[in-house]
Amino acid sequence: MFLKNALDISHRIVEKIVSQGDVVVDATAGNGNDTVFLAKLVGDEGKVFAFDIQDKAIENTKKRLIYNNVEKRVVLIKDGHENMDKYVPNGIKAVMFNLGYLPGGDHSIGTKPSSTIMAIEKSLELLKPGGIIMMAVYYGGDSGFEEKEAIMEYVKSIDYKKAVVLVHEFVNQINCPPIAICIEKIS
Ligand SMILES: C[S@@+](CC[C@H](N)C(=O)[O-])C[C@H]1O[C@@H](n2cnc3c(N)ncnc32)[C@H](O)[C@@H]1O
């Protein structure tokens, strides 16, 4: 199947934009799958800043980076992505958000609307023109509905002269399939 899911769409867009030597952010490291994906794209000359607020996520990501032999390309930060401006330099190429809770972890330690929106705003400041924010937005079961609504409202309000926003939504599937949102900075 060509149209798989929000995460697959996210990866396909990010790999078109990110090149060797770029500096990028994984805003939600989790189990490290996206951190490894980004580390492979930026190569030895590039850098990934990866954030998570949970020790378990930082540990899991570190193990996955070492297993894939890409740990030197990544700065792992145990802090909220809403504080990314304290660590990340200006002129980054991409920021990935894979929202929700750590798979297999505590559902109450998931991403939250206000900190996610603050992190999107900071990402827009740090990105270079032509850079992108790529988000996979999960909702369904016991969580994510409020965050999805808040993010949709926020991204619709972004000044069209500042960024282009694309929402990719599967509309005929069951069980709340995740949504992919891509924001490209113009100026
Ligand atoms: C769906 S998981 C990410 C999956 C991950 N990208 C992967 O490849 O395995 C979401 C993660 O966001 C983290 N998180 C929640 N709030 C956060 C915040 N304010 N800043 C950074 N990470 C946060 C959670 O701890 C959780 O590990």
The ligand as a Gaussian input file, in Angstrom:
#p B3LYP/6-31G(d) Opt

LIG

0 1
 C        4.674000       8.719000      21.056000
 S        6.088000       8.900000      22.073000
 C        7.373000       9.240000      20.902000
 C        7.792000       8.046000      20.071000
 C        9.172000       8.206000      19.476000
 N        9.260000       9.283000      18.514000
 C        9.742000       6.935000      18.914000
 O       10.231000       6.923000      17.781000
 O        9.714000       5.931000      19.631000
 C        5.867000      10.495000      22.806000
 C        6.972000      10.881000      23.786000
 O        6.828000      12.268000      24.091000
 C        7.354000      12.452000      25.391000
 N        6.955000      13.773000      25.921000
 C        5.817000      14.128000      26.561000
 N        5.844000      15.449000      26.868000
 C        7.027000      15.927000      26.409000
 C        7.646000      17.214000      26.425000
 N        7.048000      18.279000      26.957000
 N        8.857000      17.342000      25.853000
 C        9.502000      16.264000      25.311000
 N        8.963000      15.024000      25.257000
 C        7.752000      14.859000      25.801000
 C        6.818000      11.264000      26.168000
 O        7.605000      11.038000      27.326000
 C        6.939000      10.147000      25.110000
 O        8.126000       9.404000      25.289000

